[in-house]
Amino acid sequence: NAGVMQNPRHLVRRRGQEARLRCSPMKGHSHVYWYRQLPEEGLKFMVYLQKENIIDESGMPKERFSAEFPKEGPSILRIQQVVRGDSAAYFCASSPSTHSSYEQYFGPGTRLTVT
Amino acid sequence: EDKVVQSPLSLVVHEGDTVTLNCSYEVTNFRSLLWYKQEKKAPTFLFMLTSSGIEKKSGRLSSILDKKELFSILNITATQTGDSAIYLCAVEAWDSNYQLIWGAGTKLIIKP
């Protein structure tokens, strides 16, 4: 039973380029959460999605960042025109339902480095 | 503003020592407190605490919650080098059943 999968594990982008981070939830999970972790900071909630719906994007910067979770395929976190401050670890988590926050299973993360 | 504060930020001990990690919180409509262990990858779930004074235990790890004083501790006895990790504390509120409020973590290093 595969866990949450994220790819790529490491991504290097130059300033101004686009970054696409992918997350495949655990089998049977229809809820996906994206978090950003900066050095010496805890995980910061970015966005919560269900299939084909963005439920809450209150933690996501209004510009340059977008997320989707299509009917088929992985969830995508997209960062346009990356800047150095976007360098961080981005974690995706999935859960089987809304009412089980503690059942968020995390992926291995994507470490984004902007040069 | 809701917040979760962990202390210390980092801790270095020798194998065999016992460590206590702290997590204090100020969260409206507290529902539960969760502990995670993060190594060089994803956080993995350790404990969920909802009631004061009831110790949760898993091997050498144990945790307890004090809802009056608004804090939790995570104890690790007879530490091993494999315990080296960042330990994260998160709090869930009743009115937000998916958003967790995270502490910054305690970086624990166990020296052989």
Boltz contact constraints between the chains, C-beta under 6 A:
constraints:
  - contact:
      token1: [A, 41]
      token2: [B, 104]
      max_distance: 6.0
  - contact:
      token1: [A, 42]
      token2: [B, 102]
      max_distance: 6.0
  - contact:
      token1: [A, 42]
      token2: [B, 103]
      max_distance: 6.0
  - contact:
      token1: [A, 42]
      token2: [B, 104]
      max_distance: 6.0
  - contact:
      token1: [A, 42]
      token2: [B, 105]
      max_distance: 6.0
  - contact:
      token1: [A, 43]
      token2: [B, 102]
      max_distance: 6.0
  - contact:
      token1: [A, 45]
      token2: [B, 99]
      max_distance: 6.0
  - contact:
      token1: [A, 48]
      token2: [B, 98]
      max_distance: 6.0
  - contact:
      token1: [A, 98]
      token2: [B, 97]
      max_distance: 6.0
  - contact:
      token1: [A, 98]
      token2: [B, 98]
      max_distance: 6.0
  - contact:
      token1: [A, 99]
      token2: [B, 97]
      max_distance: 6.0
  - contact:
      token1: [A, 101]
      token2: [B, 92]
      max_distance: 6.0
  - contact:
      token1: [A, 101]
      token2: [B, 98]
      max_distance: 6.0
  - contact:
      token1: [A, 101]
      token2: [B, 100]
      max_distance: 6.0
  - contact:
      token1: [A, 102]
      token2: [B, 34]
      max_distance: 6.0
  - contact:
      token1: [A, 102]
      token2: [B, 48]
      max_distance: 6.0
  - contact:
      token1: [A, 106]
      token2: [B, 42]
      max_distance: 6.0
  - contact:
      token1: [A, 106]
      token2: [B, 43]
      max_distance: 6.0
  - contact:
      token1: [A, 107]
      token2: [B, 42]
      max_distance: 6.0
  - contact:
      token1: [A, 108]
      token2: [B, 41]
      max_distance: 6.0
  - contact:
      token1: [A, 108]
      token2: [B, 42]
      max_distance: 6.0
